[in-house]
Amino acid sequence: MRLLPCLLCTLSSAVALAVAASVVPLPARAAPAAKPAPGAPSKLKPIDQALYITRNGIKSADFHARGMAYRALAWDKGNKEAWQLLKDGATDPQWVVRRGVAEAMFKLKVPQWTQVVHEGLGLPVLNPYEVLPVLDEFPDKDAFAVLAETLGDKELDQKQQDRIGSALVGRNRPNLGDFLKFALASKDALVVQSAQRMVVRLDPVLQGKALDIVAKAQPQNDALVKALLDIAAAADDRVGAAFLQSLKPKDTALQARLLTVRALHGDRGVGQALVASCAVQQGKEQLECLAAYKRVADKRDADALKSIIAKGGTHELLFAAYELIARMGDRSMASQAQHLAESTDTDMRATGVFYLGWVGGVGRISEMHEYLDDGIAAVRVAAGRVLGYIASPISVAPLRDRLDRETEERVKIELIRALAAIKHKDAYQGLMFYTREKDNDVRRIVVRALAESGDVQARQGLQNALNDNDPRIRAEAVRGFLLSDPAKSVDVWKRMVKKLPRGTVIDLTREMTTTMTGFLELALLGLGNDDDGTALREEALLALHLLPQEEPILLDKVLNTTEDEDLRIRVLRQLVELQPAKVGVQVKSLALASPTRVRVAATRLLTKLKGDKEAGEILVKLLDETDERVRIAAALTLLGG
């Protein structure tokens, strides 16, 4: 890795910096040789005053001020010492100072800016989250090039590469997908490998756009296709996965898996192709294929399913095929099903029982109740599945009775699923006993049923689920309180929001829309600045985009409520992007009176208030500000930086 002079030589660097900065000349047009004390009247023109302030700022003990002063060198056209000052600044021990140096170098078209950023990203002592914001100041072409140069550095260990990649994914900037496309096309194997490790970290809820760009960029890259299929397969089936439609793998097995995963996400366009694929697959893959087909089943494919039955196969395969035909409402297999139900082949009886029960509906409900006590476990599974489909309250008592006596785990799971499908208070009371089942998927089904019940007694089950080890189940419990318990939902939300899996806040906002406005406000105001809090805050701000009418109103409220400086700055910037004219009063007010960091951010935003004469006057006034950091921020902004 290319290194600048050692940053650990702090003392010698500081001396060199002081010597270089102490001989800074004033531009020829500047009149006085000394600057009046801050706040005193000045005879300098604002531009000359700004130059004076930034030149002296290079000697500042405040490294944030020093960084802005270095950045201002790009606009200090008369400074013959600028290049030497930038070289000295590149060895400063503080990253925020070197960031200002890099930004000035870039503006001046000095290629060494890449070296400064490269070193910052490569240092293990620096958090990449601190360094990456500098790239937001540069065009994508230049930012991508320096990122690729860093990730391709052979002296950089994989741990540091992964730290950078994790931060890039975590920041989730709009150009993330474009960078991954750029990196995956690199001729450097290290860069490609780093990009591939980043891809597997992408979240389909938060980063669907990036996934779509990656899929379209390399639709036939089988290694990449496999990674994207793994992401989609692991995602909740309610989450959209439009990026799958762009994939065109060359490997036959991946082609088959692509059809299966697309079906799991409800893509009905793959129905016929999926049935054809199921017909030629074998074993476990064939059963997974038929299970996925349930999501996209179409009556027009019944004949293809019957051809699978005609070929014969295991009882699991025949059960899956008969189940699909029954779900289509096709009654043409009734005689064959009756024969199976009466067969001496015990493995096949379940198939006949299921088919007859499903197509017979309520008319067969009494028979299904009797089959719950059948000696063959598969038959009890079939009866439970049919009763869940019919979902009649009269089945609650037989199901609960059988559950009390059931010893087979797979049967127990099916009976719980059936009970969860019945919308009745007696069913909810029965489900309360199963919020601690071993199977995560079963617990999730139980908690979701309790969440949607609205039943007061079900809330104890939701309360238990708040402490579940599976974050998805905790999310279902929180959703239940939000849906049905206004009195307690606020307390639950405050306590649990940081324990929810990523994407839950967006999911809930998409589902409940304006109901979530107050909860988003609580999320923004009460998360704190640790890594989890910061990540969720960004997600809450992203979720607000789903509520375009409420977004500026809520952001304005948060801006005027929070004392968190990081949040105020983040919200202020977002408001300026949304409606600069309306937020102008707050920007000017915060630039004049607020904590230093907020004042600096507001000062830097004053130029966003196009045509606001008062904003320009405030900027000039701040040149006499006693707070050095604010004074230098105003000078830099006035110069155009």
C-alpha positions as CSV (number, residue, x, y, z in Angstrom):
1,M,0.0,0.0,0.0
2,R,1.3,3.5,-0.8
3,L,1.8,5.4,2.4
4,L,2.3,9.1,3.1
5,P,4.9,10.1,5.7
6,C,4.2,8.4,9.0
7,L,1.2,9.8,10.8
8,L,2.6,8.7,14.1
9,C,5.3,11.4,13.9
10,T,2.9,13.9,15.4
11,L,5.3,16.3,16.9
12,S,7.5,16.8,13.9
13,S,4.5,17.2,11.7
14,A,3.0,19.8,13.9
15,V,6.2,21.8,13.9
16,A,6.4,21.7,10.1
17,L,2.8,22.7,9.9
18,A,3.3,25.7,12.2
19,V,6.4,26.9,10.3
20,A,4.7,26.6,6.9
21,A,1.6,28.3,8.1
22,S,3.3,31.2,9.9
23,V,4.5,32.8,6.6
24,V,1.2,32.9,4.8
25,P,1.1,36.2,2.8
26,L,-2.0,38.2,2.3
27,P,-3.3,38.7,-1.3
28,A,-2.2,41.9,-3.0
29,R,-5.6,43.4,-2.7
30,A,-5.8,43.1,1.1
31,A,-5.3,46.4,2.9
32,P,-4.4,45.8,6.6
33,A,-1.5,43.7,7.8
34,A,-3.4,42.5,10.9
35,K,-6.9,41.3,11.4
36,P,-9.1,43.0,14.0
37,A,-10.4,40.8,16.9
38,P,-13.4,38.7,15.9
39,G,-16.6,40.7,16.1
40,A,-14.8,44.1,15.6
41,P,-15.6,46.2,12.5
42,S,-13.4,45.3,9.5
43,K,-12.4,47.4,6.5
44,L,-11.7,44.3,4.5
45,K,-14.0,43.2,1.7
46,P,-15.8,40.0,2.6
47,I,-13.8,37.9,0.2
48,D,-10.5,39.2,1.5
49,Q,-11.7,38.8,5.0
50,A,-12.7,35.2,4.2
51,L,-9.2,34.6,2.8
52,Y,-7.6,36.0,5.9
53,I,-9.7,33.9,8.2
54,T,-9.0,30.6,6.3
55,R,-5.3,31.3,6.0
56,N,-5.0,31.8,9.7
57,G,-7.3,28.8,10.3
58,I,-4.6,26.5,9.1
59,K,-2.8,27.2,12.4
60,S,-5.9,26.4,14.4
61,A,-5.8,24.0,17.4
62,D,-9.4,23.0,16.4
63,F,-8.9,20.2,13.9
64,H,-12.4,20.6,12.4
65,A,-11.6,24.3,11.8
66,R,-8.2,23.4,10.4
67,G,-9.7,20.9,8.0
68,M,-12.1,23.5,6.6
69,A,-9.2,26.0,6.3
70,Y,-7.2,23.5,4.3
71,R,-10.1,22.9,2.0
72,A,-10.3,26.7,1.4
73,L,-6.9,26.6,-0.2
74,A,-8.6,25.5,-3.4
75,W,-10.2,28.9,-3.6
76,D,-7.1,30.9,-2.5
77,K,-5.8,31.6,-5.9
78,G,-3.2,34.1,-4.7
79,N,-1.5,31.8,-2.2
80,K,1.9,30.8,-3.5
81,E,2.4,28.6,-0.5
82,A,-0.7,26.5,-1.1
83,W,1.0,23.4,-2.5
84,Q,3.5,23.2,0.3
85,L,0.7,23.7,2.9
86,L,-1.3,20.9,1.3
87,K,1.7,18.6,1.4
88,D,2.2,19.4,5.1
89,G,-1.5,19.0,5.8
90,A,-1.5,15.5,4.3
91,T,0.6,14.4,7.3
92,D,-1.7,15.8,9.9
93,P,-2.6,13.2,12.6
94,Q,-6.3,14.1,12.4
95,W,-8.4,12.5,9.5
96,V,-10.8,15.5,9.3
97,V,-7.8,17.7,8.5
98,R,-6.6,15.3,5.8
99,R,-10.1,15.2,4.5
100,G,-10.0,18.9,3.9
101,V,-6.6,18.5,2.2
102,A,-8.0,15.8,-0.1
103,E,-10.9,17.9,-1.1
104,A,-8.7,20.9,-1.9
105,M,-6.3,18.7,-3.9
106,F,-9.2,17.3,-5.9
107,K,-10.5,20.8,-6.6
108,L,-7.0,21.9,-7.7
109,K,-6.7,18.7,-9.9
110,V,-3.7,17.5,-7.8
111,P,-3.7,13.7,-8.3
112,Q,-2.3,13.1,-4.8
113,W,-5.8,13.4,-3.4
114,T,-6.3,9.7,-4.1
115,Q,-3.3,8.9,-2.0
116,V,-4.7,10.7,1.0
117,V,-8.1,9.0,0.7
118,H,-6.4,5.6,0.0
119,E,-4.4,5.8,3.2
120,G,-7.3,6.9,5.3
121,L,-9.4,3.9,4.1
122,G,-6.5,1.5,4.7
123,L,-5.7,2.5,8.2
124,P,-7.1,0.0,10.8
125,V,-7.2,2.8,13.4
126,L,-9.8,4.7,11.4
127,N,-13.4,3.6,11.1
128,P,-14.3,3.5,7.4
129,Y,-17.6,5.3,8.3
130,E,-15.4,8.3,9.2
131,V,-13.5,8.3,5.9
132,L,-16.1,7.4,3.3
133,P,-18.1,10.7,3.5
134,V,-15.2,12.4,1.8
135,L,-16.1,10.5,-1.4
136,D,-19.6,12.1,-1.4
137,E,-17.8,15.3,-2.4
138,F,-16.4,13.8,-5.6
139,P,-18.0,12.6,-8.9
140,D,-18.8,8.9,-9.0
141,K,-16.1,8.2,-11.6
142,D,-13.4,9.5,-9.3
143,A,-14.9,8.0,-6.1
144,F,-15.2,4.6,-7.6
145,A,-11.7,4.7,-9.0
146,V,-10.1,5.4,-5.6
147,L,-12.3,2.8,-3.9
148,A,-11.2,0.1,-6.4
149,E,-7.6,1.2,-6.0
150,T,-7.9,0.7,-2.2
151,L,-9.7,-2.6,-2.4
152,G,-7.2,-3.9,-4.9
153,D,-4.2,-3.0,-2.7
154,K,-2.3,-6.2,-2.1
155,E,-0.9,-4.9,1.2
156,L,-4.4,-4.5,2.6
157,D,-5.6,-7.5,4.5
158,Q,-9.0,-9.0,3.9
159,K,-10.3,-7.9,7.3
160,Q,-9.7,-4.3,6.4
161,Q,-11.2,-4.8,2.9
162,D,-14.3,-6.3,4.6
163,R,-14.5,-3.3,7.0
164,I,-14.6,-1.0,4.0
165,G,-17.1,-3.1,2.2
166,S,-19.4,-3.4,5.3
167,A,-19.3,0.4,5.7
168,L,-20.2,0.9,2.0
169,V,-23.2,-1.4,2.3
170,G,-24.1,0.1,5.7
171,R,-24.1,3.7,4.4
172,N,-26.4,2.6,1.6
173,R,-25.8,5.6,-0.6
174,P,-27.8,5.9,-3.9
175,N,-24.7,5.1,-5.9
176,L,-24.0,1.8,-4.1
177,G,-25.4,-0.3,-7.0
178,D,-23.4,1.6,-9.6
179,F,-20.2,1.1,-7.5
180,L,-20.8,-2.7,-7.2
181,K,-21.4,-2.8,-11.0
182,F,-18.1,-1.0,-11.5
183,A,-16.2,-3.2,-9.1
184,L,-17.6,-6.5,-10.4
185,A,-16.4,-5.5,-13.9
186,S,-12.8,-4.8,-12.7
187,K,-9.9,-6.7,-14.1
188,D,-8.4,-6.9,-10.6
189,A,-9.4,-10.1,-8.9
190,L,-9.1,-8.6,-5.4
191,V,-11.6,-5.9,-6.3
192,V,-14.0,-8.4,-7.8
193,Q,-13.7,-10.6,-4.7
194,S,-14.4,-7.7,-2.4
195,A,-17.4,-6.6,-4.4
196,Q,-18.8,-10.2,-4.3
197,R,-18.5,-10.2,-0.5
198,M,-20.4,-6.9,-0.4
199,V,-23.2,-8.3,-2.6
200,V,-24.0,-11.1,-0.1
201,R,-24.5,-8.4,2.6
202,L,-27.2,-6.6,0.6
203,D,-30.7,-6.5,2.0
204,P,-33.6,-6.9,-0.5
205,V,-35.7,-4.5,1.6
206,L,-33.2,-1.7,2.0
207,Q,-31.1,-2.2,-1.1
208,G,-33.4,-3.6,-3.8
209,K,-32.2,-1.0,-6.2
210,A,-28.6,-2.0,-5.8
211,L,-29.5,-5.7,-6.2
212,D,-31.4,-4.8,-9.4
213,I,-28.3,-3.0,-10.9
214,V,-26.0,-5.8,-10.0
215,A,-28.4,-8.4,-11.5
216,K,-28.7,-6.5,-14.8
217,A,-25.0,-5.9,-15.0
218,Q,-23.9,-9.6,-14.9
219,P,-27.0,-11.7,-15.4
220,Q,-25.0,-14.7,-16.7
221,N,-22.3,-14.7,-14.0
222,D,-23.2,-18.0,-12.3
223,A,-21.2,-17.2,-9.1
224,L,-23.1,-14.0,-8.7
225,V,-26.4,-15.5,-9.7
226,K,-25.9,-18.1,-6.9
227,A,-25.3,-15.3,-4.3
228,L,-28.4,-13.4,-5.5
229,L,-30.5,-16.5,-5.3
230,D,-29.3,-17.2,-1.7
231,I,-30.3,-13.6,-0.8
232,A,-33.7,-14.0,-2.3
233,A,-34.3,-17.5,-0.8
234,A,-33.4,-16.2,2.7
235,A,-35.7,-13.1,2.4
236,D,-39.3,-13.1,3.6
237,D,-41.5,-14.2,0.8
238,R,-43.5,-11.0,1.2
239,V,-40.5,-9.0,0.2
240,G,-40.3,-8.1,-3.5
241,A,-37.4,-9.6,-5.5
242,A,-37.7,-8.0,-8.9
243,F,-34.0,-8.4,-9.5
244,L,-34.5,-12.1,-10.0
245,Q,-36.2,-11.4,-13.4
246,S,-32.9,-10.1,-14.8
247,L,-30.9,-13.3,-14.0
248,K,-30.1,-15.7,-16.9
249,P,-27.7,-18.3,-15.4
250,K,-25.9,-20.7,-17.8
251,D,-25.8,-23.6,-15.3
252,T,-28.8,-25.9,-15.6
253,A,-29.2,-26.4,-11.9
254,L,-29.1,-22.7,-11.3
255,Q,-31.8,-22.2,-14.0
256,A,-34.1,-24.6,-12.1
257,R,-33.4,-23.0,-8.8
258,L,-34.1,-19.5,-10.2
259,L,-37.6,-20.6,-11.3
260,T,-38.2,-22.0,-7.8
261,V,-37.0,-18.9,-6.0
262,R,-39.0,-16.6,-8.3
263,A,-42.1,-18.7,-7.6
264,L,-41.5,-18.4,-3.8
265,H,-41.7,-14.6,-4.3
266,G,-45.0,-14.9,-6.1
267,D,-43.8,-14.4,-9.7
268,R,-46.7,-16.0,-11.7
269,G,-44.8,-15.6,-14.9
270,V,-42.8,-18.7,-14.2
271,G,-45.7,-21.1,-13.6
272,Q,-45.6,-23.2,-16.7
273,A,-41.8,-23.3,-16.9
274,L,-41.7,-24.3,-13.2
275,V,-44.0,-27.2,-13.7
276,A,-41.9,-28.4,-16.6
277,S,-38.8,-28.1,-14.4
278,C,-40.5,-30.0,-11.6
279,A,-41.2,-32.9,-14.0
280,V,-37.6,-33.5,-14.8
281,Q,-36.1,-33.0,-11.4
282,Q,-35.6,-35.7,-8.8
283,G,-35.7,-36.2,-5.0
284,K,-35.4,-33.2,-2.7
285,E,-35.1,-30.7,-5.5
286,Q,-38.3,-31.9,-7.1
287,L,-40.3,-31.6,-3.8
288,E,-38.9,-28.1,-3.2
289,C,-40.0,-27.2,-6.8
290,L,-43.5,-28.4,-6.2
291,A,-43.7,-26.7,-2.9
292,A,-42.7,-23.4,-4.5
293,Y,-45.3,-23.9,-7.2
294,K,-48.0,-23.5,-4.6
295,R,-47.4,-19.8,-4.7
296,V,-48.1,-19.5,-8.4
297,A,-50.4,-22.5,-9.1
298,D,-52.7,-22.1,-12.2
299,K,-55.5,-24.5,-13.3
300,R,-54.0,-24.5,-16.8
301,D,-51.1,-26.5,-15.5
302,A,-53.2,-29.3,-14.1
303,D,-52.5,-31.7,-17.0
304,A,-48.7,-31.2,-16.5
305,L,-49.2,-32.2,-12.8
306,K,-51.2,-35.2,-13.8
307,S,-48.4,-36.4,-16.0
308,I,-46.1,-36.3,-13.0
309,I,-48.5,-38.5,-11.1
310,A,-48.8,-40.9,-14.1
311,K,-45.0,-41.5,-13.9
312,G,-45.3,-42.6,-10.3
313,G,-42.9,-41.9,-7.6
314,T,-42.5,-41.7,-3.8
315,H,-45.5,-41.1,-1.7
316,E,-44.1,-37.6,-0.8
317,L,-44.0,-36.7,-4.5
318,L,-47.5,-38.0,-5.2
319,F,-48.9,-36.2,-2.1
320,A,-47.4,-32.9,-3.4
321,A,-48.8,-33.3,-6.9
322,Y,-52.3,-34.3,-5.6
323,E,-52.2,-31.4,-3.2
324,L,-51.6,-28.9,-6.0
325,I,-54.3,-30.4,-8.2
326,A,-56.7,-30.2,-5.2
327,R,-55.7,-26.6,-4.5
328,M,-56.6,-25.8,-8.1
329,G,-60.2,-27.1,-7.5
330,D,-59.7,-29.8,-10.0
331,R,-62.1,-32.7,-9.0
332,S,-61.2,-35.0,-11.9
333,M,-58.9,-37.1,-9.6
334,A,-61.6,-38.0,-7.1
335,S,-62.0,-41.7,-8.0
336,Q,-58.2,-42.2,-7.9
337,A,-58.1,-40.4,-4.6
338,Q,-60.9,-42.6,-3.2
339,H,-58.9,-45.6,-4.2
340,L,-55.8,-44.3,-2.4
341,A,-57.8,-43.4,0.8
342,E,-59.0,-47.0,1.0
343,S,-55.7,-48.6,-0.1
344,T,-53.8,-51.1,2.0
345,D,-50.7,-49.1,1.1
346,T,-50.5,-47.0,4.3
347,D,-48.1,-44.5,2.8
348,M,-50.6,-43.6,0.1
349,R,-53.7,-43.2,2.3
350,A,-52.8,-39.7,3.3
351,T,-52.8,-38.5,-0.3
352,G,-56.3,-39.8,-0.9
353,V,-57.6,-38.4,2.5
354,F,-56.1,-35.0,1.7
355,Y,-57.5,-34.7,-1.8
356,L,-61.0,-35.8,-0.9
357,G,-61.1,-33.5,2.1
358,W,-59.8,-30.5,0.2
359,V,-62.2,-30.7,-2.8
360,G,-65.0,-31.8,-0.5
361,G,-64.7,-28.8,1.8
362,V,-67.1,-28.4,4.7
363,G,-69.0,-31.5,3.5
364,R,-66.0,-33.6,4.6
365,I,-65.2,-31.8,7.9
366,S,-66.6,-34.5,10.1
367,E,-64.5,-37.1,8.4
368,M,-61.4,-35.0,8.8
369,H,-62.1,-34.7,12.6
370,E,-62.2,-38.5,12.7
371,Y,-58.9,-38.8,10.7
372,L,-57.2,-36.7,13.4
373,D,-57.1,-39.9,15.5
374,D,-55.9,-42.1,12.6
375,G,-53.0,-44.4,13.5
376,I,-50.9,-43.2,10.5
377,A,-49.1,-39.9,11.2
378,A,-49.2,-38.8,7.5
379,V,-53.0,-39.1,7.5
380,R,-53.3,-36.9,10.6
381,V,-51.1,-34.4,8.8
382,A,-53.4,-34.5,5.8
383,A,-56.5,-34.0,8.0
384,G,-54.9,-31.1,9.8
385,R,-53.9,-29.4,6.6
386,V,-57.5,-29.7,5.3
387,L,-59.0,-28.3,8.5
388,G,-56.7,-25.3,8.3
389,Y,-57.9,-24.7,4.8
390,I,-61.6,-24.9,5.8
391,A,-60.8,-22.9,8.9
392,S,-64.2,-23.5,10.6
393,P,-64.5,-22.6,14.3
394,I,-66.1,-26.1,14.9
395,S,-62.7,-27.6,14.3
396,V,-61.1,-25.8,17.2
397,A,-62.1,-28.3,19.9
398,P,-61.0,-31.4,17.9
399,L,-57.7,-29.8,17.0
400,R,-56.9,-28.7,20.6
401,D,-57.9,-32.1,21.9
402,R,-55.6,-33.9,19.4
403,L,-52.8,-31.4,20.2
404,D,-53.0,-32.4,23.9
405,R,-52.3,-36.0,22.9
406,E,-50.1,-35.7,19.9
407,T,-46.5,-37.0,20.2
408,E,-45.3,-36.8,16.6
409,E,-43.6,-33.4,16.0
410,R,-44.4,-33.1,12.3
411,V,-48.1,-33.7,13.0
412,K,-48.1,-31.3,15.9
413,I,-46.7,-28.6,13.7
414,E,-49.4,-29.1,11.1
415,L,-52.2,-29.0,13.7
416,I,-50.8,-25.7,15.1
417,R,-50.8,-24.3,11.6
418,A,-54.4,-25.3,11.2
419,L,-55.4,-23.7,14.5
420,A,-53.6,-20.5,13.5
421,A,-55.7,-20.4,10.3
422,I,-59.0,-20.3,12.2
423,K,-60.1,-16.7,13.1
424,H,-61.8,-17.4,16.4
425,K,-61.1,-16.5,20.0
426,D,-61.1,-20.1,21.1
427,A,-58.4,-20.8,18.5
428,Y,-56.3,-17.8,19.8
429,Q,-56.6,-19.1,23.4
430,G,-55.3,-22.5,22.2
431,L,-52.4,-20.9,20.4
432,M,-51.2,-19.2,23.6
433,F,-49.7,-22.5,24.7
434,Y,-47.5,-22.7,21.6
435,T,-45.6,-19.4,21.6
436,R,-42.6,-21.4,22.9
437,E,-42.5,-24.2,20.3
438,K,-39.0,-25.3,19.2
439,D,-39.6,-24.7,15.5
440,N,-39.0,-21.0,14.7
441,D,-41.4,-21.1,11.7
442,V,-44.2,-22.5,13.8
443,R,-43.6,-19.9,16.5
444,R,-43.7,-17.2,13.9
445,I,-47.0,-18.5,12.5
446,V,-48.5,-18.6,16.0
447,V,-47.4,-15.1,16.9
448,R,-48.6,-13.7,13.5
449,A,-52.0,-15.3,14.1
450,L,-52.1,-13.8,17.6
451,A,-51.0,-10.4,16.3
452,E,-53.8,-10.3,13.7
453,S,-56.4,-11.5,16.1
454,G,-57.0,-8.3,18.0
455,D,-58.0,-10.5,20.9
456,V,-57.2,-9.0,24.3
457,Q,-56.3,-12.4,25.8
458,A,-53.8,-13.0,22.9
459,R,-51.6,-10.1,24.1
460,Q,-50.0,-12.3,26.8
461,G,-48.7,-14.5,24.0
462,L,-47.4,-11.4,22.2
463,Q,-45.8,-10.3,25.4
464,N,-44.0,-13.6,25.7
465,A,-42.9,-13.4,22.0
466,L,-41.2,-10.0,22.7
467,N,-38.4,-12.0,24.4
468,D,-38.0,-14.6,21.6
469,N,-34.5,-15.4,20.4
470,D,-35.6,-15.1,16.8
471,P,-35.7,-11.4,15.8
472,R,-38.4,-12.1,13.1
473,I,-40.7,-13.4,15.8
474,R,-40.0,-10.3,18.0
475,A,-41.0,-8.2,14.9
476,E,-44.3,-10.1,14.6
477,A,-45.0,-9.4,18.3
478,V,-44.3,-5.7,18.0
479,R,-46.5,-5.6,14.9
480,G,-49.3,-7.2,16.9
481,F,-49.1,-4.5,19.6
482,L,-49.1,-1.8,17.0
483,L,-52.2,-3.3,15.3
484,S,-54.3,-4.0,18.4
485,D,-53.1,-2.3,21.6
486,P,-52.7,1.5,21.3
487,A,-52.3,1.9,25.0
488,K,-49.2,-0.3,25.2
489,S,-47.8,0.0,21.7
490,V,-45.8,3.1,22.4
491,D,-44.0,1.5,25.4
492,V,-43.4,-1.7,23.4
493,W,-42.0,0.3,20.4
494,K,-39.6,2.3,22.5
495,R,-38.3,-0.8,24.3
496,M,-38.1,-3.1,21.2
497,V,-37.3,-1.0,18.2
498,K,-33.5,-1.5,18.4
499,K,-34.1,-5.3,18.7
500,L,-35.9,-5.6,15.4
501,P,-34.2,-7.0,12.3
502,R,-33.1,-4.6,9.6
503,G,-35.9,-3.7,7.2
504,T,-38.8,-4.1,9.8
505,V,-39.4,-0.4,10.2
506,I,-39.7,-0.1,6.4
507,D,-42.0,-3.1,6.2
508,L,-44.3,-1.8,8.9
509,T,-44.4,1.7,7.3
510,R,-45.3,0.1,3.9
511,E,-48.1,-1.9,5.5
512,M,-49.5,0.7,8.0
513,T,-48.6,3.9,6.2
514,T,-49.6,7.0,8.2
515,T,-50.3,5.0,11.3
516,M,-46.5,4.7,11.6
517,T,-45.8,8.4,11.6
518,G,-45.7,8.7,15.4
519,F,-43.7,5.5,15.7
520,L,-41.1,6.8,13.2
521,E,-40.9,10.0,15.3
522,L,-40.2,7.9,18.4
523,A,-37.6,5.9,16.5
524,L,-35.8,9.1,15.4
525,L,-35.9,10.8,18.8
526,G,-35.0,7.9,21.0
527,L,-32.4,5.6,19.3
528,G,-29.1,7.1,20.5
529,N,-25.8,7.3,18.6
530,D,-24.5,3.7,18.9
531,D,-24.1,1.6,15.7
532,D,-27.5,0.0,16.1
533,G,-29.2,3.3,16.8
534,T,-27.5,5.0,13.8
535,A,-28.5,2.2,11.5
536,L,-32.1,2.3,12.6
537,R,-32.2,6.1,12.4
538,E,-31.2,5.9,8.8
539,E,-33.8,3.2,8.2
540,A,-36.5,5.4,9.8
541,L,-35.5,8.3,7.6
542,L,-35.6,6.0,4.6
543,A,-39.1,4.8,5.7
544,L,-40.3,8.4,5.8
545,H,-39.8,8.5,2.0
546,L,-42.8,6.2,1.8
547,L,-44.9,9.0,3.4
548,P,-44.1,12.0,1.1
549,Q,-46.8,14.2,2.6
550,E,-45.9,13.5,6.2
551,E,-42.1,13.5,5.7
552,P,-41.4,17.2,5.8
553,I,-43.8,17.8,8.6
554,L,-42.3,15.1,10.8
555,L,-38.7,16.1,9.9
556,D,-39.5,19.7,10.9
557,K,-40.9,18.5,14.2
558,V,-37.9,16.4,14.9
559,L,-35.6,19.3,14.1
560,N,-37.3,21.5,16.6
561,T,-37.5,18.8,19.3
562,T,-34.3,16.8,19.4
563,E,-31.1,17.8,21.3
564,D,-29.1,15.2,19.4
565,E,-26.6,17.2,17.3
566,D,-26.0,14.4,14.8
567,L,-29.8,14.0,14.2
568,R,-30.4,17.7,13.9
569,I,-27.7,18.0,11.3
570,R,-29.0,14.9,9.4
571,V,-32.6,16.1,9.5
572,L,-31.7,19.7,8.5
573,R,-29.8,18.5,5.4
574,Q,-32.7,16.3,4.4
575,L,-35.2,19.1,4.9
576,V,-33.0,21.5,2.7
577,E,-33.1,18.9,0.0
578,L,-36.9,18.5,0.2
579,Q,-38.0,22.1,0.5
580,P,-35.2,24.7,0.8
581,A,-37.5,27.7,0.6
582,K,-39.6,26.6,3.6
583,V,-36.8,25.6,5.8
584,G,-34.8,28.8,5.2
585,V,-35.9,30.3,8.5
586,Q,-34.6,27.3,10.5
587,V,-31.3,27.2,8.6
588,K,-30.6,30.9,9.3
589,S,-31.7,30.6,12.9
590,L,-29.5,27.6,13.6
591,A,-26.5,29.3,11.9
592,L,-26.9,32.2,14.3
593,A,-27.6,30.3,17.5
594,S,-27.2,26.6,18.3
595,P,-24.4,24.2,19.4
596,T,-21.2,24.7,17.4
597,R,-21.5,21.6,15.2
598,V,-25.1,22.4,14.2
599,R,-24.1,26.1,13.5
600,V,-21.3,24.9,11.2
601,A,-23.7,22.6,9.3
602,A,-26.3,25.3,9.0
603,T,-23.7,27.8,7.9
604,R,-22.5,25.5,5.2
605,L,-26.2,25.2,4.0
606,L,-26.8,28.9,3.7
607,T,-25.8,28.9,0.0
608,K,-28.6,26.4,-0.6
609,L,-31.1,29.2,0.0
610,K,-31.0,30.5,-3.5
611,G,-32.1,34.2,-3.8
612,D,-32.3,34.7,0.0
613,K,-30.6,38.0,0.5
614,E,-30.7,37.7,4.3
615,A,-28.8,34.4,4.1
616,G,-25.9,36.2,2.3
617,E,-25.9,38.9,4.9
618,I,-25.8,36.4,7.7
619,L,-22.8,34.7,6.0
620,V,-20.9,37.9,5.9
621,K,-21.9,38.7,9.6
622,L,-20.5,35.3,10.6
623,L,-17.1,36.3,9.4
624,D,-16.8,38.3,12.7
625,E,-18.1,35.4,14.8
626,T,-16.2,34.7,18.0
627,D,-16.5,30.9,17.5
628,E,-13.5,30.0,15.4
629,R,-15.1,26.9,13.8
630,V,-18.2,28.9,12.8
631,R,-16.1,31.8,11.5
632,I,-14.0,29.5,9.3
633,A,-17.1,27.6,8.1
634,A,-18.6,31.0,7.0
635,A,-15.4,32.0,5.2
636,L,-15.1,28.7,3.4
637,T,-18.8,28.9,2.3
638,L,-18.4,32.5,1.1
639,L,-15.4,31.5,-0.9
640,G,-17.5,28.8,-2.6
641,G,-16.2,25.7,-0.9
